[in-house]
Amino acid sequence: MIFTKTIEQTPLTMGKYRIAACPRQLPCGQFAAQVSIASGRGSACTDRVMRFHEEFPSHDAAAQFSIAQGIDWVHATTRTH
């Protein structure tokens, strides 16, 4: 049996948003990137999850991509016009 070490990333907070990577392993052994972006508290909490089509060779690579995409989304959402 082969064990791989993955680094657990803690959620990143940007203003009112909490960004958390949620990579998952695919049947082929690659990893799919997913990111959760949550805001609010209690019954007013909103959580959006984005899934991406790209496949990554490691859990960490998928997590890094997910966090970067979450940061980009927050920047685009909070940009003032």
MDTraj code that builds the backbone (N, CA, C; nanometers):
import mdtraj as md
import numpy as np

residues = "MET ILE PHE THR LYS THR ILE GLU GLN THR PRO LEU THR MET GLY LYS TYR ARG ILE ALA ALA CYS PRO ARG GLN LEU PRO CYS GLY GLN PHE ALA ALA GLN VAL SER ILE ALA SER GLY ARG GLY SER ALA CYS THR ASP ARG VAL MET ARG PHE HIS GLU GLU PHE PRO SER HIS ASP ALA ALA ALA GLN PHE SER ILE ALA GLN GLY ILE ASP TRP VAL HIS ALA THR THR ARG THR HIS".split()
xyz = np.array([
    [0.0851, -0.1167, 0.0000],
    [0.0000, 0.0000, 0.0000],
    [0.0902, 0.1237, 0.0000],
    [0.0560, 0.2235, -0.0800],
    [0.1336, 0.3461, -0.0881],
    [0.0566, 0.4577, -0.0197],
    [0.1223, 0.5267, 0.0728],
    [0.0609, 0.6387, 0.1407],
    [0.1250, 0.7668, 0.0905],
    [0.0436, 0.8659, 0.0654],
    [0.0969, 0.9951, 0.0249],
    [0.0634, 1.0969, 0.1321],
    [0.1563, 1.1847, 0.1577],
    [0.1354, 1.2873, 0.2589],
    [0.0701, 1.4078, 0.1934],
    [-0.0376, 1.4556, 0.2508],
    [-0.1002, 1.5775, 0.2022],
    [-0.0993, 1.6792, 0.3145],
    [-0.0848, 1.8033, 0.2754],
    [-0.0836, 1.9116, 0.3726],
    [-0.2248, 1.9669, 0.3814],
    [-0.2819, 1.9594, 0.5002],
    [-0.4152, 2.0138, 0.5194],
    [-0.4056, 2.1656, 0.5236],
    [-0.4841, 2.2299, 0.4416],
    [-0.4833, 2.3745, 0.4395],
    [-0.5997, 2.4257, 0.5223],
    [-0.5717, 2.5268, 0.6013],
    [-0.6785, 2.5883, 0.6776],
    [-0.7507, 2.6870, 0.5874],
    [-0.8775, 2.7083, 0.6116],
    [-0.9526, 2.8041, 0.5297],
    [-0.8900, 2.9430, 0.5369],
    [-0.8998, 3.0139, 0.4286],
    [-0.8479, 3.1496, 0.4180],
    [-0.9654, 3.2454, 0.4331],
    [-0.9486, 3.3503, 0.5128],
    [-1.0549, 3.4484, 0.5303],
    [-1.0174, 3.5769, 0.4583],
    [-1.1087, 3.6247, 0.3755],
    [-1.0916, 3.7514, 0.3047],
    [-1.2186, 3.8325, 0.3274],
    [-1.2103, 3.9308, 0.4159],
    [-1.3287, 4.0093, 0.4486],
    [-1.4352, 3.9202, 0.5080],
    [-1.5533, 3.9204, 0.4477],
    [-1.6632, 3.8380, 0.4994],
    [-1.6641, 3.6970, 0.4410],
    [-1.5679, 3.6635, 0.3541],
    [-1.5649, 3.5336, 0.2871],
    [-1.4621, 3.4396, 0.3488],
    [-1.5005, 3.3122, 0.3572],
    [-1.4099, 3.2060, 0.4015],
    [-1.3897, 3.1131, 0.2830],
    [-1.2653, 3.0992, 0.2390],
    [-1.2324, 3.0195, 0.1210],
    [-1.1641, 2.8907, 0.1675],
    [-1.2172, 2.7766, 0.1259],
    [-1.1592, 2.6483, 0.1659],
    [-1.1469, 2.5568, 0.0438],
    [-1.0292, 2.5012, 0.0256],
    [-1.0068, 2.4047, -0.0820],
    [-1.0664, 2.2704, -0.0414],
    [-1.1277, 2.2023, -0.1377],
    [-1.1901, 2.0722, -0.1119],
    [-1.1549, 1.9740, -0.2237],
    [-1.0253, 1.9472, -0.2475],
    [-0.9896, 1.8557, -0.3570],
    [-1.0412, 1.7152, -0.3295],
    [-1.0662, 1.6430, -0.4370],
    [-1.1091, 1.5035, -0.4203],
    [-1.0354, 1.4163, -0.5208],
    [-1.0078, 1.2942, -0.4809],
    [-0.9365, 1.2029, -0.5696],
    [-1.0336, 1.1391, -0.6675],
    [-0.9904, 1.1308, -0.7921],
    [-1.0699, 1.0700, -0.8983],
    [-1.0337, 0.9221, -0.9104],
    [-1.1202, 0.8404, -0.9725],
    [-1.0899, 0.6981, -0.9872],
    [-0.9579, 0.6706, -1.0605],
    [-0.9156, 0.7626, -1.1485],
    [-0.7922, 0.7435, -1.2253],
    [-0.6672, 0.7757, -1.1435],
    [-0.6848, 0.8265, -1.0197],
    [-0.5711, 0.8597, -0.9356],
    [-0.5364, 1.0075, -0.9357],
    [-0.5872, 1.0818, -1.0312],
    [-0.5668, 1.2261, -1.0355],
    [-0.6576, 1.2927, -0.9320],
    [-0.6468, 1.4235, -0.9183],
    [-0.7292, 1.4975, -0.8235],
    [-0.8089, 1.6061, -0.8939],
    [-0.9327, 1.6234, -0.8523],
    [-1.0190, 1.7293, -0.9038],
    [-1.0165, 1.8439, -0.8040],
    [-1.0201, 1.9656, -0.8574],
    [-1.0174, 2.0843, -0.7723],
    [-1.1596, 2.1303, -0.7436],
    [-1.1848, 2.1656, -0.6187],
    [-1.3122, 2.2224, -0.5749],
    [-1.2801, 2.3277, -0.4708],
    [-1.3622, 2.4330, -0.4654],
    [-1.3429, 2.5354, -0.3640],
    [-1.4777, 2.5731, -0.3050],
    [-1.4800, 2.5924, -0.1739],
    [-1.5985, 2.6378, -0.1031],
    [-1.5752, 2.7822, -0.0623],
    [-1.6727, 2.8684, -0.0937],
    [-1.6658, 3.0087, -0.0540],
    [-1.7902, 3.0371, 0.0289],
    [-1.7691, 3.0588, 0.1569],
    [-1.8806, 3.0785, 0.2497],
    [-1.8815, 3.2219, 0.3006],
    [-2.0016, 3.2697, 0.3313],
    [-2.0156, 3.4013, 0.3944],
    [-2.1381, 3.3977, 0.4840],
    [-2.1409, 3.4885, 0.5807],
    [-2.2538, 3.4950, 0.6723],
    [-2.2385, 3.3989, 0.7886],
    [-2.3401, 3.4008, 0.8757],
    [-2.3397, 3.3148, 0.9946],
    [-2.4794, 3.2622, 1.0214],
    [-2.4836, 3.1497, 1.0869],
    [-2.6113, 3.0918, 1.1278],
    [-2.7052, 3.0679, 1.0110],
    [-2.8316, 3.1077, 1.0276],
    [-2.9305, 3.0838, 0.9225],
    [-2.9095, 3.1750, 0.8020],
    [-2.8227, 3.2759, 0.8160],
    [-2.7933, 3.3667, 0.7040],
    [-2.6654, 3.3267, 0.6308],
    [-2.6170, 3.2064, 0.6543],
    [-2.4931, 3.1591, 0.5927],
    [-2.5181, 3.1141, 0.4484],
    [-2.4292, 3.1549, 0.3611],
    [-2.4338, 3.1117, 0.2215],
    [-2.3022, 3.0427, 0.1907],
    [-2.3082, 2.9286, 0.1240],
    [-2.1869, 2.8562, 0.0864],
    [-2.2004, 2.8166, -0.0596],
    [-2.1080, 2.8624, -0.1407],
    [-2.1075, 2.8237, -0.2815],
    [-1.9865, 2.7344, -0.3037],
    [-2.0052, 2.6294, -0.3819],
    [-1.8966, 2.5371, -0.4127],
    [-1.8773, 2.5390, -0.5637],
    [-1.7526, 2.5607, -0.6044],
    [-1.7201, 2.5582, -0.7467],
    [-1.6326, 2.4363, -0.7731],
    [-1.6669, 2.3648, -0.8783],
    [-1.5897, 2.2481, -0.9204],
    [-1.5276, 2.2803, -1.0550],
    [-1.4058, 2.2326, -1.0760],
    [-1.3328, 2.2640, -1.1983],
    [-1.3034, 2.1364, -1.2768],
    [-1.2901, 2.1502, -1.4080],
    [-1.2690, 2.0349, -1.4959],
    [-1.1240, 1.9867, -1.4994],
    [-1.0304, 2.0741, -1.4647],
    [-0.8906, 2.0362, -1.4694],
    [-0.8621, 1.9205, -1.3741],
    [-0.7654, 1.8367, -1.4120],
    [-0.7201, 1.7288, -1.3252],
    [-0.5768, 1.7580, -1.2843],
    [-0.5423, 1.7237, -1.1603],
    [-0.4115, 1.7544, -1.1047],
    [-0.3454, 1.6271, -1.0540],
    [-0.2128, 1.6217, -1.0601],
    [-0.1429, 1.4995, -1.0182],
    [-0.1379, 1.4798, -0.8671],
    [-0.1638, 1.5870, -0.7899],
    [-0.1565, 1.5729, -0.6439],
    [-0.2684, 1.6511, -0.5750],
    [-0.2955, 1.6113, -0.4530],
    [-0.3945, 1.6783, -0.3681],
    [-0.3548, 1.8242, -0.3489],
    [-0.2266, 1.8476, -0.3210],
    [-0.1786, 1.9830, -0.2946],
    [-0.1904, 2.0738, -0.4163],
    [-0.1613, 2.0212, -0.5352],
    [-0.1730, 2.1015, -0.6573],
    [-0.3187, 2.1421, -0.6808],
    [-0.4109, 2.0489, -0.6592],
    [-0.5535, 2.0790, -0.6750],
    [-0.5987, 2.1807, -0.5702],
    [-0.5465, 2.1691, -0.4478],
    [-0.5831, 2.2627, -0.3409],
    [-0.5321, 2.4031, -0.3716],
    [-0.4094, 2.4142, -0.4198],
    [-0.3532, 2.5455, -0.4534],
    [-0.4331, 2.6122, -0.5648],
    [-0.4697, 2.5354, -0.6665],
    [-0.5506, 2.5888, -0.7763],
    [-0.6865, 2.6359, -0.7230],
    [-0.7471, 2.5564, -0.6361],
    [-0.8781, 2.5894, -0.5798],
    [-0.8736, 2.7209, -0.5024],
    [-0.7740, 2.7358, -0.4169],
    [-0.7604, 2.8584, -0.3381],
    [-0.7405, 2.9783, -0.4293],
    [-0.6562, 2.9651, -0.5309],
    [-0.6328, 3.0754, -0.6250],
    [-0.7621, 3.1163, -0.6954],
    [-0.8425, 3.0187, -0.7353],
    [-0.9690, 3.0489, -0.8014],
    [-1.0660, 3.1162, -0.7047],
    [-1.0674, 3.0722, -0.5792],
    [-1.1529, 3.1343, -0.4786],
    [-1.1140, 3.2790, -0.4533],
    [-0.9843, 3.3049, -0.4445],
    [-0.9357, 3.4420, -0.4254],
    [-0.9760, 3.5294, -0.5432],
    [-0.9592, 3.4773, -0.6647],
    [-0.9997, 3.5525, -0.7847],
    [-1.1488, 3.5845, -0.7810],
    [-1.2308, 3.4898, -0.7383],
    [-1.3754, 3.5108, -0.7326],
    [-1.4093, 3.6209, -0.6321],
    [-1.3461, 3.6167, -0.5145],
    [-1.3722, 3.7183, -0.4128],
    [-1.3299, 3.8561, -0.4646],
    [-1.2130, 3.8648, -0.5266],
    [-1.1684, 3.9930, -0.5810],
    [-1.2666, 4.0458, -0.6847],
    [-1.3138, 3.9597, -0.7728],
    [-1.4076, 4.0025, -0.8770],
    [-1.5422, 4.0444, -0.8169],
    [-1.5851, 3.9773, -0.7114],
    [-1.7134, 4.0057, -0.6475],
    [-1.7102, 4.1347, -0.5659],
    [-1.5980, 4.1611, -0.5036],
    [-1.5892, 4.2760, -0.4147],
    [-1.5310, 4.4003, -0.4817],
    [-1.4963, 4.3915, -0.6078],
    [-1.4401, 4.5050, -0.6797],
    [-1.5425, 4.6163, -0.6883],
    [-1.5010, 4.7370, -0.6548],
    [-1.5917, 4.8522, -0.6651],
    [-1.5873, 4.9072, -0.8066],
    [-1.6974, 4.9582, -0.8514],
    [-1.7066, 5.0081, -0.9899],
    [-1.6880, 5.1566, -0.9950],
])
top = md.Topology()
chain = top.add_chain()
for i, resn in enumerate(residues, 1):
    res = top.add_residue(resn, chain, resSeq=i)
    for name in ("N", "CA", "C"):
        top.add_atom(name, md.element.get_by_symbol(name[0]), res)
traj = md.Trajectory(xyz[None], top)
